[in-house]
Amino acid sequence: MLKIELYNPEKKKKETITQTFVSARNLRKAVQFYTKVETEELSELEQLDELITLVADCFNDDRVTFDSILDGIAADQLSKVLEGIMDQLLGGEAKKKEQAANLRKVAK
């Protein structure tokens, strides 16, 4: 299950959108994203755009789009929110993978 909280400017309040079913296809796309980040040179903007697109595609709700994520999440919270959703999607695997990568960097 995935949850995202987005500010709705029309209602002037935050809304929580829940995706109860997350397909294996979404998991595969997340793994593809992390593989692409590790093996290709993507700019920070390209990484951000691909991650936002990936997250938006995980929700079967018209309220969750690339633009609604950009407009509905505060700038200082965007990274935290996106990482949280990826962690939900990967079942904590994203955090484990990041920690392992950090350990490899330190060990070098």
Secondary structure as the mmCIF struct_conf table of DSSP 4:
data_model
#
loop_
_struct_conf.conf_type_id
_struct_conf.id
_struct_conf.beg_label_comp_id
_struct_conf.beg_label_asym_id
_struct_conf.beg_label_seq_id
_struct_conf.end_label_comp_id
_struct_conf.end_label_asym_id
_struct_conf.end_label_seq_id
STRN STRN1 LEU A 2 ASN A 8
TURN_TY1_P TURN_TY1_P1 PRO A 9 LYS A 12
STRN STRN2 LYS A 13 GLN A 19
HELX_RH_AL_P HELX_RH_AL_P1 ALA A 24 THR A 39
BEND BEND1 GLU A 40 GLU A 40
HELX_RH_AL_P HELX_RH_AL_P2 GLU A 44 CYS A 58
BEND BEND2 ASP A 61 ASP A 61
TURN_TY1_P TURN_TY1_P2 ASP A 62 ARG A 63
HELX_RH_AL_P HELX_RH_AL_P3 PHE A 66 GLY A 72
BEND BEND3 ILE A 73 ILE A 73
HELX_RH_3T_P HELX_RH_3T_P1 ALA A 75 GLN A 77
HELX_RH_AL_P HELX_RH_AL_P4 LEU A 78 LEU A 90
TURN_TY1_P TURN_TY1_P3 GLY A 91 GLY A 92
HELX_RH_AL_P HELX_RH_AL_P5 GLU A 93 ALA A 107
#
